[in-house]
Amino acid sequence: MNVIPIREETTRPASTGPAAVRLERVSRLYGSFVALREVSLALPTGSSVVLLGENGAGKSTVLKLVSGLTNPTYGRLTVFGTHPQQQRGRIGTMGHAPMLYDELTGMENLTYFAQLHGFGSTRTELESVAANALLDVGLEPNLTRRVSEYSQGMRQRASLARVLMAAPPLLLLDEPFSNLDVGSAHSMVERLLAYLSQPGADGTYRTLLMTTHQAELARPLARTTITLSAGRIASIQGDTAVEATS
């Protein structure tokens, strides 16, 4: 079993406030297969939680449920007190696929998403937002290559820029380090730490829930680690404000 040493908290206070994510005896079945079995979980606003476990342990299922992509078969789940689909504008998700348009450049992609979020009324304003988002993750806005020509690390950086541009209070990251070299992974961790260390517009700190098989890379982000096994909570370590049972 991989165990992540819990990081020392130096940049923000301990988790406080109402639960950003709450699962109450949640089970998820796919036919006869039980992906998640009576899991209860409470993440206060400001939590930083890393889910560990083997393939099929239920990690990605938790993220799909919290994002609203699927519903519990049994049990109750809320995000900021309501159904996840009512909070879509407050949830930022990033998975294996970058969710970018391959035929566009990074700048064109981010400008498009800036427009979707209503971050400007003119082309100049939208491009300024997009350029800043790309620079924040170490990408050059003037790069003329299409995303289809990006390296895997560049695609992941652009995907992270897309997610963080909207400043979501809740981040859901599913195996964000997959196919990244160590340098690219460390760069992503540094950007995430910077994001999590600053409160949002409402004064509350952002919440992170992520899955990974690469425990050591995730160590700097982990205030809490939860290990899943066969759809159940096997162990929890770290922030005592986070509750997890199964």
N, C-alpha and C positions, 0 to 999 in steps of 0.2 A: 504494500500500500504506500503510495506517495504521500508524504507529509510536507507541507510548506511551512517553514518557520514564519510565525506571524510578525509582520513588520511593526517597528516602533512608530507610534503615531506622533508626528511632530508638526503637522501643518493644519490640522483641523480638530475640533473637539470630538469626543466620543459620540456614537450614534444616539440621537435624541428625536423626539417628536413622534407623530403617528406613523403607522406602518406604511412604507411605500409599496410593499408587496406582502400579501397575506394569503396563505393557503391553509384551508381547514379540512383536514382528512381527505385530501384530494387523491383520487385514483384516475388513471387513464388507461383504458383498454383499447387494443386494436384487434378486433375479433376475440380470440381466446387468449391472446398475449397480453399480459399485464405489464405495461411499460412503467407505471408508477402506482404504488400501493399505499393508500392512506397516509400520505405525506402531509404534515403540518409544518408551516414555515412562516415566520414573521420577520421581515426586514425593516427596521426603522429607517426613516429618511436619513441619508448620509452613510448608510452601510456600504461596505466594500467587500463583497462575498465572492469567493472562488469555489466553484463546484468541481470536485474530482470524482473519478471512478472509471472503470473499464468501459469499453464499448458496450452499449446496451444497458448501462446502469440506470439510465433515466435522466441524464444531465440535459440533453437537448430537448427532451420532452418537457422538462420544467420551463425552459426558455420559450418553447412554442406556446405553452399555456399562458405564461405571463405576458407574452406579446399579443395574445388574442388570436393567434393563428389557428388554434384549436381550443376546444372546450373540455373541461373535466367530464369524465364519465360519471363520476360521483364526487361529492364534496363541493366546497365553495372556494372561489378565488377572487380576490380584489386587488386592484392597483390604485393607490391613492384613494381607497374607499369605494371604488365603483368597478364595474366590469372593465377589463382591459381595453375593449374596443371603444369605450367612451374616453379613453385616455391616450389614444393613438398619437396625438400631437405632442404628448409629453414623454413618449417612449422612443428611444433611438436604438435600432437593431443593426447588428453587423454579424454576418455569418461567413461561411466558406466562400460563397459567391459574393463578389464586390457590389453587385446591384448598380452597375454603371453601364452606360451605352458604349459599346466597343467602337462604334464608328465615329464617335466624337472624341475630341481632345479632353484632357482633364479640365481645362478651363471652360470649355463648352459644356461639359457635364455639370460642373459646379455652378455655372451661371444659370443653367436650366433649373437646378434644384433651388437656387436662391430665388428665382422667380416663383416657383411653386410655393415657397414659404412666405412670399410677399415681402422680401427683404429690400425692395427698391421699386421705384416707379419709372426709372429710366435705365437704359442699357448701361450707362456709365456707373450708376449706383450698384446694379447687379454684379457687374464685372469686378467692382471694387470689393464687394463682399466675397465673391468667389476667389479672387486673388489672395485675399487675406487668409481664407480658409486653407488654401493650398500651401501658402508660405508657412502656416502654423504646423504643418506636418512635414515640412522640408521638401516640398515640390515646387518647381519653378513654374509660375503661371504662364509664361510665354512659350513653354515647350509645345512644339507643333505636332508632336507624334500623337497618333490616336491611341486610345486606351488599349486597343487590341495589340499594340506594339510595346506596351509597358511590360516591365518585369513583374513577377509576382509581388515583390516587395512594394513596387510603385503602385500597383493596383490596390493593395491593401491600404497604403497610405492615402490614396485618393478616396477610397471607401470610408476610411476614418474621417477624412475631411468632410465628406458628405454628411456623416452622422453628427459630428460635433458642431457643424455650422449652425444647426438648429438649436443648439444648447439644450438638449433634452434633460429633464431632471432625473430620468431613469435610463441607464445604459444597459443593454443586453448584448453581450458579446459571446458568440458561439465559436470556440476554437479560433480566436483571432490570430494566433501565431502559426497556423498551419501553413506549411510550405515557405516560411520566411527564414532567411538566414539570421544568425544571432544578432548581427548589427542592426538589421531592420526591426527585429523584435524588440530590442532594447530601445530603439528610437520610438516605437509605438508605446512602450511602457512609460517612457519619459513624458510623452504628450498626454497620455491618460492621467498620469500623476498630476501634471499641471492643471488639467481640467478639473479633476476631483478636488484639488486643494482650494479652489475658488468657489464661493457660494454663487448661486444663481441670482436672477433678478429679484426673486422674492426673498432673498436672504438665507435660504436653506441650502445645505450642501447636497451635491448630486449623489445618487445611489448607483452602485455598480453591481451587476450580477453577471458573472461570466463562467464559461466552462473551458477546461483545457486538459490536455494530457501532458503538457509541458510545465510541470509544477515549479521548477526552478525559475523559469522565465516569469511566472506569475507572482513570485514571492514578493516583489516590491509593492504589488497592488493589494495583497491579502491582509485585510483586517480580520476576516473570518474565513475559514475553510470548512466546507461541508463535503463529506465523502458519501457518495451513493453506491449502493450495491444491490443489484436485482430489484430496482425500483423502490428501495427503502433507504432511509437515512441510516448510514452505518456509524458515522461519527461527526462531531462538530468541535471545532477548536477556534478560540479567539474571543472576539467581542461578545460579552455576556448579554448584551442587549438583543442580539440575534437569537431567535428561538427556532429550533428544528427538532421534530420528532416524527416517528413512523412506527 
